[in-house]
Amino acid sequence: MKKLYFLLPFVFFACKTNPTAVSEKKSKSTSKPIEVTYKVNQNEVSNFLEYLSSDELEGRETGTKGIEKAAVFLEDFLKKNNVKPYFKTYRDTLTNFKSPAFNIVGVLEGTDPTLKNEYVVLSAHYDHIGIEKKQQADVINNGANDDASGVTAVAQMAKYFAETKSNKRSILIVFFAGEEKGLLGSKSLVQKLKKQNFNLYTQLNIEMIGVPMKRDYLAYVTGFDKSNMAEKINQYTGKKTIGFLPKEAEYELFYRSDNYSFYEAFKKPCQSISTFDFENFEFYHHVSDEFKVMDIPHITSFIQEFLPAVTKIAVTPTEEITMNK
């Protein structure tokens, strides 16, 4: 995530529905959970994350050869899983960075003739901070938690929707570059989307989900009180999936990731979802943020638990997630 500086002790946080995949429970209330029979493959989660956070990618700093390899990897994944490019290609060139840099953007068209004109954005940033300048034994900031873990989750959600075709609304899949440079990728993309009169419903941006919290909920949303997103996700999963993290409000994390660029442009519910709680991970922007410290079963179960929520968001007849007044 984009760096944050605090006056407190130093803390950083920079078609038709497939009945075999999704089935409604007996009640037709839009607030009832959806039963998802699709199973997220833990080995696929592991293999994806391991490569994206490998030394070969040299910390994925925007504008480097390392992030170029990551871009090719993500393009190949989307193509293999039948997620179409949103633009002419998957690459969306940043307009605000001095050297060539790209967001990777795919789209899954909605199956409903009306609702497909509304978009749900599922996103995460695939860039990180690259190579350490000071000489030491390990110089690669692999960024496994930040934010290869979030990219892995979004990629698996994209695969799920591509296979099940369970989205009545269209879904924009975005992997941002330039987040660590000041949210540059999201700032660049929203300007293009605004010119297209992009009809945004909501954005779920996934940030740092590599390790679990020791709390009675799975994750938190940034800007908890800005919308009813937390309440609706919990209704949609039938669990206490989202809780309130006081540190999130204290440090105003809502403004520190790519969700903010979308909120600022569209004034719609655009929030980040995370399991980094300032107590469970000590390697933020550190060379030890590596694959070996990631909890793969946790990441897999996180994705699995969110599938009913993202499905419901993509199929409700009305826009149920709204900004609080």
N, C-alpha and C positions, 0 to 999 in steps of 0.2 A: 504494500500500500504506500501511497504518497506519504512522505515524512511529515510528522507532527512534532512541534517543539512545545514543551510545557515548562512552566515555572516550577512545577512540582518536580520531584525526583525524575531523572531523565527517562522518559517513556516515549517510544515510537509507535506510530500506527499509520505511517504514511497512507371433402369425401364423407364418409360415414364412419361412425365410431366402430372400431373392431371389437366385437363382443367377446373375443378371447382375451383381450387386453384390459378392457375397462367395462365395468358393469355398475349401474346405479343400484343402490339399495332400494327397498320397497317404497320408502317415502320419496316423493318427487320434489320436496323442498330443496331449493338451491343451496341451503346451508348444510345439508347432510353430506357426510363423507362419501367419497367414491372408493369402491374397492378396485384396486389395481392388481391384476394377476401377473403382470410383467415383472420379471426378476432381473435386477441389476447384477451383472457378472463381476464378481470381485477380482478375478484375474485380469479382466480387461481394464478395470479401474487401476489396478496396480501397474500393469504394463504401460498404460498411457502416462500416468504420473511419473513413473520412473524415467521414461525417455525425456519428458518435458523438463524435468529437473536434473538431467544428467550433465556431467562435465562437458560433454560434446557441444552443448548449447551455450557454454561460457557465460552463464548468468543472464542471457536474453536481454541485454541492454538495448534500448531502442536505437536503431541506426547501425547495428553491428552485424557481423556475419553470423553470430550466434542466434540472434532473433530471426534472421532470415531462414535459418534451418527450422526454427520453431514454426514460422509462417508456412513453410512448405509442408511440414508435418500436419498442421491444422487444416490446410487446404485439402490434403490427401484424405484426411479423416472425414471431412464433410462430403467430399466427392464419393468416397467409398460407401457412405451411409445415405446417399441420395438426398442430401440437403443442397438445394440449388443456390448459386450465387445470387445475392440481392442486387448487386450492380452487374456490369458486364462480366466481371470476374469476381472471385472472392476478395480480391485486394481493394481496399479503400484507402487511397493515398492521403496521408495527413497533409493538411494545408498550412500547418503552423510549426513545422519542424524542418530544420535546415537541410538535412540529408534524407534520401528516400526512406520512408517508413510507412507501414500499412496496418490498418485494422483489418481483421479477417471477418467478413460478414456473409452470413447465409440466411436463407429464408425457407420456411415451411408454410406453404399457402394453406389457409384455413379451408375447411370442407363445407362451411355454410355460405351460401351465396351472398348473404348480407354481412354476417359477422366477420367474414374474411377480410373486410375492409378495415377492421380494427386490428391493432397489433399489440402483442405482448412481447417485450424485449427480455431475453435471457442473456446475461452478459457476465464477463469476467475479464480481467486484464492479463495478457500473456507476457508482458514485458517484466523485467526486473532490473537490478542495479549493476549487473555485470561483474567486472573484475576489480578486486581490491588493488589500490595503487601502492599501498605499503607492502614491503616484502615480508612474507610469512609463509609457513608451510602450505597452507590452503588459501588460495586467492580467489576462488570462484564462489560468488554468491548465487547459489543454485535456485533459491526462491521456490522451494518445494511447497511450503505453506503459502507463501506470498508470491504469486497467487496461482501457481500451477495446480493447487488443490481445487480452487474455484473453477479454473478452466476445465479440469477433469469432470467436475460435476455438471457444468453446462454442456460439455460434449456428450456426456451420457444421457442427459435430458433430450438433446437434439436427436440422438440415436433412437431413443424411446418414441418420440413423436413421429419420426420418419418411418418407423416400423409399424406403429399402431394406427397412425392417421387419426388420432383421437382429439385433434385440435380444430374446433370450429372457427376460432380466430386464427389469424396468421401469426406466426412466431418468427421474430427476428433473432437470430443467433449472432452474438457479437463477441469477438475476442479483441480487446483493445490493446494497442500499443501506446506508448507515451504516458501511461498513468503515473509512473514514477518521475516523470519530467514535469508534472503539473497538470494532470488530467488532459493532456493534449489530444489523445485519440478520441475521447468522448466529446471534447469541445469541438473538434473538427467535424465529427460525424453529425452532431445535432444540427449544425448549421445547414448541412446538405439536406437532412431530413425535413427541416422546417421549410425549406424552399419547395419541397415536394408536397407540402401539406400532409405530411405523415400523420396518420390518425392513431396516436398512441393511447392505449388504455392504461398500461402499467409496466414498470420495469422491475425485475428482480435481478440484482447484481450480486454475485457470489464472491465473497472475500474471505480468505484464510479459514478454511474449514478442516484443516489437516489433523487437528487433535481435538478431543472432546472436552467439554467443560464438566466440572463436578457440581452440577446444579440440577434442579428438578425440571429443567426444560432443555431442549436440544440445541437451540440457537437463539440469537436475538436479531432484531432489525434495527438499523440505524434510523434515527428520527422516529422512535417508537410512537410518539404522540402526534405525529404530523398527519397520520392517516389511520384507517382501521385495518391496515394490512395484517398486523399481528393477529387481531381477533379473527379475521377471515381465514387466515392460514390454519389457525387452530380448529376452526369449524370444519374446514375442508379435510384436514387430516384426522379429526376426531381424537386428537391428542394435544398435550401441552407442548407443542413443537416450538413455539416462540414465547419467550419471556422478556421481561424488562431488565436490562443491565444498566445500573446507575452510572458506571464508568463511561458507557457509550454517550449518555446525555452530558455528563461532566466534560468530556473531551470533544463534544460536538462532532462525532464521527460521520454524521450525515453529510457534512460538507467536505469530507476528505477522500471520497472515492468517486468513481465514474457515474454513480447514480445522481450526483449533484448536478452534473452538466445537463442531464436529461430533465431533472426537476426544474432547473433554472430556465430551460428553453420551453418546456411544455406545461409546467405547473400541474403535473399529474403525479399520482403516487409512484415515486421512483426511489427505491430504498435498497440498501445493501444488507445481505444476510451473512452472518459470521458466527464462528464458534471460538474465536480468539478473545479471551476475556481479561487479558493483562496478568493472569495468574498461571495459565496453563502452557505457556510457550515463551521460552527465554531467548530465542534466536531470531528475533525480528531484525531484518536487515543485517544479517550475520552469516558468515560462511558456513556455519553449522545448520542452517535451514536447508536440510538435505532430505532426500527420499527416505533414508534409513530411520529418521525420527517421525515419519508420518504414520498415523494409525489407519491402515487401509480398511479394516473392518468398520471402523467408525465412519470413514468417508463413504463407503458403500451403503451403510445403513442410513446415513444422512440423505443421500440421493434417493434411496428407496422411500424414505418417509416423506420426501417432498413431492414425489410423483403424483399422489392424489391432489395435492394443493395446486401444482402447476397445471394439471389437467382441468381441474375445476375452474381455474382462472381462465383457461382457454375455451370453455364451453358455456359459461353462464349466459342466459339470454340478455341480461343487463349487466352493466358495469357495477359490480358489487363493492369493489375496493375503491374507496373515495377519500379525498382529503378531508381532514377535520377542519371545522370552521373556527 
